[in-house]
Amino acid sequence: MLRFAIRRLLWLIPSLVLVTFTVYCALRIGTNPLNAYLRTNPRASAAKQAEYVRVNGLYDGLNGYARGYFEWLWRFVQGPDSWPRSIRGRARVYPGLKDALTNTLRLGVAASVIGIGAGLVIGTIASLKPGKALDSTINTGAFIVGAIPPFVSAVLLQLLFAVKWGDWFGSPLLPPSGRYPAGHTPSTDGFWSIFTSPGAFFSDLWLTAKYMILPVSVVAIQGAAGYSRYMRASLLDVKSSDYMRTARAKGLSERKVLLKHGVRNALIPITTLLALDAGLILGGLIITENIFEYPGMGRYFLIATQNGDFPQLMPWMVIIVLSVLLFNLLADLSYAVLDPRIRLD
């Protein structure tokens, strides 16, 4: 397994370069950073424009794209202090990107733990007696809930717990936005500040929970609905396996056979979905974050795209591509842990 992991990590480097170069070319074709710069700085002189093109490597043609990409890559690997500054305000890219990443991790991890955990448990319960009333109720409910788009469930929750609740009882139960109020925005200056800074998770638990309940609920509901159906289908598939029949022949109850022998093997195909979802979480939950004005990676991407802010978009893309590649590697390694019959050479 170690040799397999090392080989995959070595392949990760050329894969990352190839994918990020493709994304770089797509961004150059799809957006014109110089035009965005001129919209923000309409009085920029020709010398300033030429300097901006040189600093950001905005050369024309395929050869120019390759030259600009490798110039950018060299600056990127030197560290955040060497990254090109953003178009809007000429601010450093790293602080805003770091805050957005931290906020998305807060939202994504909380929603994933709740939603995926609930989905796996519900799916396991449904598979105990397939075709019975409980199974039909869970399966139908998951199908209906999973069919509701996130932007619909987000607006419905906002209307119920913020708008209507305020009309009924005088004040909203939960804020309609996921953005912290002025003066309470948690700092992300260093890892431990996400636990200790004013407004952070453990320093002000209720404030954090109040502003995250609705966005977390939207994402968790979708996760629970999907994974309950995946888990149910996977468990029903392994119930007819030879080792399951052997366990039943030993006199074990169906519940023990399913929980002790079936769940572990049923998780193998679900591991791939878990890895893909975990990698994509870092990209930000764009719809949910935009509706709740939550300052995460999804909203960061939308604002940077609207501004045509090329220096902000490229580090964001690197993080997404790297997270997807790493979590796919973790998925492959987890197969061998879940099923000893699988050997990774």
LOSEVO-370873 format. One record per residue (C-alpha): x, y, z. Coordinates in Angstrom, 3 decimals, always signed. Example, Ala and Ser with C-alpha at 12.3 -4.5 7.8 and 13.67 -1.06 7.14 Angstrom:
2
+----------+----------+----------+
!       xx !       yy !       zz !
+----------+----------+----------+
!  +12.300 !   -4.500 !   +7.800 !
!  +13.670 !   -1.060 !   +7.140 !
+----------+----------+----------+
END
This chain:
345
+----------+----------+----------+
!       xx !       yy !       zz !
+----------+----------+----------+
!   +0.000 !   +0.000 !   +0.000 !
!   +2.860 !   +2.390 !   +0.794 !
!   +4.403 !   +1.877 !   -2.641 !
!   +1.019 !   +2.498 !   -4.260 !
!   +0.539 !   +5.722 !   -2.269 !
!   +4.027 !   +7.005 !   -3.155 !
!   +3.499 !   +6.235 !   -6.851 !
!   +0.150 !   +8.032 !   -6.850 !
!   +1.629 !  +11.034 !   -5.044 !
!   +4.368 !  +11.261 !   -7.654 !
!   +1.791 !  +11.150 !  -10.434 !
!   -0.154 !  +13.859 !   -8.613 !
!   +2.426 !  +16.504 !   -9.570 !
!   +2.171 !  +16.190 !  -13.389 !
!   -1.595 !  +15.711 !  -13.077 !
!   -1.880 !  +18.919 !  -11.090 !
!   +0.252 !  +20.823 !  -13.606 !
!   -1.712 !  +19.481 !  -16.593 !
!   -5.134 !  +20.225 !  -15.093 !
!   -4.217 !  +23.673 !  -13.779 !
!   -2.675 !  +24.597 !  -17.143 !
!   -5.907 !  +23.562 !  -18.872 !
!   -7.899 !  +25.643 !  -16.398 !
!   -5.487 !  +28.543 !  -16.881 !
!   -6.046 !  +28.484 !  -20.649 !
!   -9.819 !  +28.232 !  -20.176 !
!   -9.797 !  +31.239 !  -17.840 !
!   -7.676 !  +33.238 !  -20.271 !
!  -10.054 !  +32.404 !  -23.126 !
!  -13.214 !  +32.950 !  -21.081 !
!  -12.165 !  +36.134 !  -19.275 !
!  -10.035 !  +39.130 !  -20.135 !
!   -8.190 !  +40.235 !  -16.998 !
!   -6.927 !  +43.386 !  -18.686 !
!  -10.489 !  +44.553 !  -19.421 !
!  -11.444 !  +43.864 !  -15.801 !
!   -8.397 !  +45.846 !  -14.684 !
!   -9.451 !  +48.785 !  -16.891 !
!  -12.983 !  +48.716 !  -15.480 !
!  -11.542 !  +48.986 !  -11.992 !
!   -8.830 !  +51.469 !  -12.997 !
!  -10.339 !  +53.456 !  -15.919 !
!   -7.593 !  +56.103 !  -15.804 !
!   -4.711 !  +53.634 !  -15.984 !
!   -2.035 !  +54.832 !  -18.389 !
!   -0.571 !  +52.706 !  -21.159 !
!   +2.534 !  +52.186 !  -19.021 !
!   +0.367 !  +50.946 !  -16.126 !
!   -1.475 !  +48.577 !  -18.448 !
!   +1.776 !  +47.211 !  -19.828 !
!   +3.069 !  +46.733 !  -16.275 !
!   -0.101 !  +44.861 !  -15.322 !
!   +0.247 !  +42.578 !  -18.360 !
!   +3.894 !  +41.906 !  -17.534 !
!   +3.331 !  +41.244 !  -13.808 !
!   +0.460 !  +38.824 !  -14.460 !
!   +1.958 !  +37.189 !  -17.559 !
!   -1.038 !  +38.004 !  -19.763 !
!   +0.653 !  +37.169 !  -23.052 !
!   -1.354 !  +36.328 !  -26.175 !
!   -1.361 !  +33.095 !  -28.179 !
!   -0.778 !  +29.503 !  -27.071 !
!   +2.931 !  +30.128 !  -26.515 !
!   +1.986 !  +33.208 !  -24.509 !
!   -0.433 !  +31.154 !  -22.414 !
!   +2.296 !  +28.595 !  -21.684 !
!   +4.805 !  +31.318 !  -20.803 !
!   +2.287 !  +33.143 !  -18.605 !
!   +1.258 !  +29.938 !  -16.860 !
!   +4.779 !  +28.866 !  -15.919 !
!   +5.638 !  +32.394 !  -14.786 !
!   +2.547 !  +32.328 !  -12.597 !
!   +3.338 !  +28.796 !  -11.359 !
!   +6.859 !  +29.847 !  -10.358 !
!   +5.477 !  +32.747 !   -8.347 !
!   +2.781 !  +30.525 !   -6.845 !
!   +5.189 !  +27.894 !   -5.489 !
!   +7.334 !  +30.614 !   -3.910 !
!   +4.558 !  +31.339 !   -1.443 !
!   +1.626 !  +33.715 !   -0.912 !
!   +3.841 !  +36.789 !   -0.612 !
!   +4.924 !  +36.298 !   -4.243 !
!   +1.438 !  +35.790 !   -5.670 !
!   +0.112 !  +38.489 !   -8.044 !
!   -2.189 !  +40.922 !   -6.263 !
!   -5.895 !  +41.064 !   -6.978 !
!   -7.291 !  +43.417 !   -9.595 !
!   -9.713 !  +45.115 !   -7.221 !
!   -7.834 !  +47.204 !   -4.692 !
!   -4.467 !  +45.545 !   -5.437 !
!   -4.917 !  +43.548 !   -2.237 !
!   -2.995 !  +40.388 !   -1.351 !
!   -4.877 !  +37.282 !   -2.458 !
!   -3.921 !  +34.897 !   +0.348 !
!   -5.732 !  +36.489 !   +3.347 !
!   -9.117 !  +36.546 !   +1.603 !
!   -8.631 !  +33.069 !   +0.167 !
!   -7.615 !  +31.695 !   +3.565 !
!  -10.676 !  +33.200 !   +5.264 !
!  -12.967 !  +31.816 !   +2.552 !
!  -11.392 !  +28.351 !   +2.830 !
!  -11.726 !  +28.325 !   +6.617 !
!  -15.363 !  +29.386 !   +6.451 !
!  -16.172 !  +26.713 !   +3.867 !
!  -14.473 !  +24.073 !   +6.008 !
!  -16.644 !  +25.102 !   +8.942 !
!  -19.797 !  +24.802 !   +6.888 !
!  -18.806 !  +21.767 !   +4.846 !
!  -17.439 !  +19.629 !   +7.683 !
!  -20.412 !  +20.333 !   +9.965 !
!  -22.948 !  +19.657 !   +7.205 !
!  -21.138 !  +16.528 !   +5.981 !
!  -20.827 !  +14.953 !   +9.421 !
!  -24.501 !  +15.549 !  +10.153 !
!  -25.900 !  +14.802 !   +6.704 !
!  -23.760 !  +11.825 !   +5.693 !
!  -23.860 !  +10.306 !   +9.177 !
!  -27.652 !  +10.582 !   +9.299 !
!  -27.954 !   +9.237 !   +5.753 !
!  -25.872 !   +6.129 !   +6.479 !
!  -27.846 !   +5.367 !   +9.637 !
!  -31.212 !   +5.921 !   +7.940 !
!  -30.176 !   +3.806 !   +4.948 !
!  -29.076 !   +0.973 !   +7.231 !
!  -32.380 !   +1.050 !   +9.113 !
!  -34.342 !   +1.025 !   +5.853 !
!  -32.477 !   -2.045 !   +4.585 !
!  -33.329 !   -4.151 !   +7.638 !
!  -36.803 !   -4.933 !   +6.303 !
!  -36.888 !   -4.093 !   +2.584 !
!  -40.323 !   -3.505 !   +1.123 !
!  -41.982 !   -2.989 !   +4.498 !
!  -43.732 !   +0.174 !   +5.635 !
!  -40.659 !   +1.736 !   +7.272 !
!  -38.468 !   +1.064 !   +4.259 !
!  -41.055 !   +2.487 !   +1.855 !
!  -41.540 !   +5.576 !   +4.010 !
!  -37.801 !   +6.267 !   +4.300 !
!  -37.141 !   +5.604 !   +0.623 !
!  -40.026 !   +7.793 !   -0.552 !
!  -39.112 !  +10.583 !   +1.883 !
!  -35.481 !  +10.549 !   +0.773 !
!  -36.534 !  +10.647 !   -2.872 !
!  -38.830 !  +13.638 !   -2.322 !
!  -36.379 !  +15.579 !   -0.144 !
!  -33.477 !  +14.863 !   -2.481 !
!  -35.481 !  +16.183 !   -5.425 !
!  -35.864 !  +19.633 !   -3.826 !
!  -33.115 !  +21.926 !   -5.177 !
!  -30.890 !  +23.592 !   -2.540 !
!  -31.977 !  +27.080 !   -3.599 !
!  -35.632 !  +26.126 !   -2.950 !
!  -35.016 !  +24.572 !   +0.471 !
!  -32.772 !  +27.509 !   +1.431 !
!  -35.448 !  +30.085 !   +0.590 !
!  -38.140 !  +28.038 !   +2.350 !
!  -36.073 !  +27.816 !   +5.536 !
!  -35.350 !  +31.539 !   +5.400 !
!  -39.048 !  +32.337 !   +5.001 !
!  -40.084 !  +30.013 !   +7.825 !
!  -37.482 !  +30.669 !  +10.528 !
!  -36.568 !  +34.286 !   +9.731 !
!  -39.437 !  +36.079 !   +8.002 !
!  -42.597 !  +34.273 !   +9.139 !
!  -41.273 !  +33.506 !  +12.610 !
!  -40.615 !  +37.222 !  +13.051 !
!  -44.176 !  +38.015 !  +11.968 !
!  -45.627 !  +35.466 !  +14.349 !
!  -43.487 !  +36.047 !  +17.452 !
!  -42.014 !  +39.528 !  +16.972 !
!  -38.424 !  +38.509 !  +16.188 !
!  -36.880 !  +35.923 !  +13.861 !
!  -35.734 !  +32.655 !  +15.410 !
!  -32.680 !  +32.489 !  +13.144 !
!  -30.949 !  +35.128 !  +10.994 !
!  -31.691 !  +34.843 !   +7.266 !
!  -28.027 !  +35.406 !   +6.392 !
!  -24.985 !  +33.286 !   +7.161 !
!  -22.786 !  +36.385 !   +7.420 !
!  -21.723 !  +37.375 !  +10.928 !
!  -22.826 !  +40.829 !  +12.134 !
!  -20.341 !  +43.706 !  +12.116 !
!  -17.958 !  +43.506 !  +15.052 !
!  -18.427 !  +39.741 !  +15.477 !
!  -16.763 !  +38.371 !  +12.361 !
!  -14.404 !  +35.605 !  +13.528 !
!  -10.777 !  +36.116 !  +12.605 !
!   -8.963 !  +33.345 !  +10.789 !
!   -5.484 !  +34.649 !  +11.519 !
!   -3.874 !  +31.300 !  +12.247 !
!   -5.413 !  +27.863 !  +12.663 !
!   -6.274 !  +28.067 !  +16.350 !
!   -8.080 !  +31.377 !  +15.910 !
!  -11.010 !  +29.471 !  +14.389 !
!  -11.595 !  +28.162 !  +17.924 !
!  -10.500 !  +31.086 !  +20.093 !
!  -11.130 !  +34.364 !  +18.262 !
!  -14.243 !  +36.471 !  +18.990 !
!  -17.211 !  +34.885 !  +17.242 !
!  -15.330 !  +31.663 !  +16.525 !
!  -16.785 !  +28.224 !  +17.142 !
!  -15.792 !  +27.552 !  +20.738 !
!  -15.364 !  +31.137 !  +21.945 !
!  -19.005 !  +31.979 !  +21.131 !
!  -20.790 !  +28.723 !  +20.409 !
!  -24.314 !  +30.116 !  +20.224 !
!  -23.393 !  +32.977 !  +17.885 !
!  -21.647 !  +30.568 !  +15.538 !
!  -24.472 !  +28.044 !  +15.655 !
!  -27.164 !  +30.670 !  +15.101 !
!  -25.591 !  +31.941 !  +11.891 !
!  -24.750 !  +28.466 !  +10.584 !
!  -27.886 !  +26.462 !  +11.391 !
!  -29.757 !  +27.336 !   +8.201 !
!  -26.884 !  +26.890 !   +5.705 !
!  -25.752 !  +23.696 !   +7.443 !
!  -29.325 !  +22.386 !   +7.391 !
!  -29.683 !  +22.951 !   +3.637 !
!  -26.485 !  +21.034 !   +2.842 !
!  -27.091 !  +18.316 !   +5.459 !
!  -30.620 !  +17.603 !   +4.214 !
!  -29.329 !  +16.992 !   +0.697 !
!  -26.537 !  +14.760 !   +2.009 !
!  -28.851 !  +12.711 !   +4.234 !
!  -31.351 !  +12.158 !   +1.421 !
!  -28.712 !  +11.002 !   -1.051 !
!  -26.604 !   +8.820 !   +1.200 !
!  -29.598 !   +7.081 !   +2.764 !
!  -30.542 !   +5.791 !   -0.687 !
!  -26.927 !   +4.867 !   -1.532 !
!  -26.501 !   +2.966 !   +1.730 !
!  -29.793 !   +1.152 !   +1.406 !
!  -29.037 !   +0.033 !   -2.167 !
!  -25.493 !   -1.040 !   -1.291 !
!  -26.619 !   -3.069 !   +1.721 !
!  -29.353 !   -4.795 !   -0.236 !
!  -26.753 !   -5.699 !   -2.845 !
!  -24.397 !   -7.393 !   -0.366 !
!  -27.153 !   -9.266 !   +1.465 !
!  -27.044 !  -12.079 !   -1.088 !
!  -23.267 !  -12.561 !   -0.833 !
!  -21.725 !  -15.895 !   +0.196 !
!  -20.282 !  -14.585 !   +3.456 !
!  -23.717 !  -13.259 !   +4.412 !
!  -25.307 !  -16.678 !   +3.800 !
!  -22.568 !  -18.295 !   +5.871 !
!  -23.240 !  -15.914 !   +8.739 !
!  -26.944 !  -16.719 !   +8.588 !
!  -26.146 !  -20.458 !   +8.568 !
!  -24.295 !  -19.981 !  +11.857 !
!  -27.564 !  -18.921 !  +13.434 !
!  -26.981 !  -15.170 !  +13.659 !
!  -30.017 !  -12.920 !  +13.492 !
!  -30.587 !  -10.928 !  +10.322 !
!  -29.889 !   -7.704 !  +12.216 !
!  -26.477 !   -8.953 !  +13.418 !
!  -25.615 !  -10.319 !   +9.992 !
!  -26.402 !   -6.999 !   +8.385 !
!  -24.706 !   -4.765 !  +10.941 !
!  -21.656 !   -6.932 !  +11.639 !
!  -20.881 !   -8.314 !   +8.186 !
!  -22.809 !   -6.225 !   +5.685 !
!  -22.180 !   -2.595 !   +6.628 !
!  -18.406 !   -2.703 !   +6.221 !
!  -18.591 !   -4.155 !   +2.716 !
!  -21.494 !   -1.907 !   +1.765 !
!  -19.322 !   +1.115 !   +2.514 !
!  -16.801 !   +0.217 !   -0.218 !
!  -18.728 !   +1.685 !   -3.191 !
!  -19.939 !   +4.585 !   -1.039 !
!  -16.324 !   +5.476 !   -0.242 !
!  -15.867 !   +6.737 !   -3.796 !
!  -18.821 !   +9.087 !   -3.423 !
!  -17.564 !  +10.252 !   -0.048 !
!  -14.155 !  +11.084 !   -1.469 !
!  -15.568 !  +12.967 !   -4.447 !
!  -17.982 !  +14.930 !   -2.271 !
!  -15.253 !  +15.754 !   +0.252 !
!  -12.971 !  +17.031 !   -2.480 !
!  -15.687 !  +19.178 !   -4.010 !
!  -16.677 !  +20.709 !   -0.659 !
!  -13.533 !  +22.832 !   -0.716 !
!  -14.810 !  +24.343 !   -3.940 !
!  -17.535 !  +25.885 !   -1.911 !
!  -21.229 !  +25.193 !   -1.832 !
!  -21.871 !  +27.921 !   -4.375 !
!  -25.673 !  +28.000 !   -4.332 !
!  -26.035 !  +27.776 !   -0.556 !
!  -23.258 !  +30.244 !   +0.169 !
!  -24.631 !  +32.762 !   -2.317 !
!  -28.195 !  +32.617 !   -0.971 !
!  -27.068 !  +32.986 !   +2.645 !
!  -24.268 !  +35.440 !   +1.771 !
!  -21.916 !  +33.059 !   +3.538 !
!  -18.294 !  +34.191 !   +2.988 !
!  -16.914 !  +30.849 !   +1.813 !
!  -15.104 !  +29.507 !   -1.234 !
!  -18.220 !  +29.441 !   -3.390 !
!  -19.022 !  +33.096 !   -2.812 !
!  -15.333 !  +33.931 !   -3.207 !
!  -15.386 !  +32.271 !   -6.639 !
!  -18.539 !  +34.097 !   -7.748 !
!  -17.201 !  +37.511 !   -6.739 !
!  -13.803 !  +36.864 !   -8.333 !
!  -15.472 !  +35.668 !  -11.552 !
!  -17.782 !  +38.683 !  -11.707 !
!  -14.785 !  +40.978 !  -11.237 !
!  -12.715 !  +39.022 !  -13.768 !
!  -10.096 !  +38.834 !  -11.023 !
!   -7.619 !  +36.418 !  -12.559 !
!   -5.065 !  +36.500 !   -9.678 !
!   -7.817 !  +35.449 !   -7.248 !
!   -9.223 !  +32.706 !   -9.448 !
!   -6.016 !  +30.745 !  -10.101 !
!   -5.118 !  +29.877 !   -6.461 !
!   -8.758 !  +28.926 !   -5.936 !
!   -8.525 !  +26.530 !   -8.880 !
!   -5.305 !  +24.967 !   -7.578 !
!   -6.923 !  +24.243 !   -4.206 !
!   -9.937 !  +22.592 !   -5.852 !
!   -7.907 !  +20.428 !   -8.222 !
!   -5.489 !  +19.386 !   -5.473 !
!   -8.312 !  +18.499 !   -3.058 !
!  -10.083 !  +16.332 !   -5.648 !
!   -6.856 !  +14.460 !   -6.505 !
!   -5.935 !  +13.881 !   -2.860 !
!   -9.378 !  +12.679 !   -1.825 !
!   -9.463 !  +10.265 !   -4.753 !
!   -6.181 !   +8.843 !   -3.474 !
!   -7.689 !   +8.514 !   +0.007 !
!  -10.664 !   +6.683 !   -1.501 !
!   -8.377 !   +4.143 !   -3.172 !
!   -6.453 !   +3.592 !   +0.064 !
!   -9.647 !   +3.162 !   +2.067 !
!  -10.724 !   +0.259 !   -0.166 !
!   -7.878 !   -1.863 !   +1.182 !
!   -8.761 !   -0.905 !   +4.757 !
!  -12.435 !   -1.815 !   +4.351 !
!  -11.806 !   -5.027 !   +2.411 !
!   -8.550 !   -6.952 !   +3.099 !
!   -9.080 !   -8.879 !   -0.154 !
!   -8.224 !   -5.719 !   -2.093 !
!   -4.492 !   -5.338 !   -2.569 !
!   -2.909 !   -2.123 !   -3.798 !
!   +0.428 !   -2.766 !   -5.504 !
+----------+----------+----------+
END
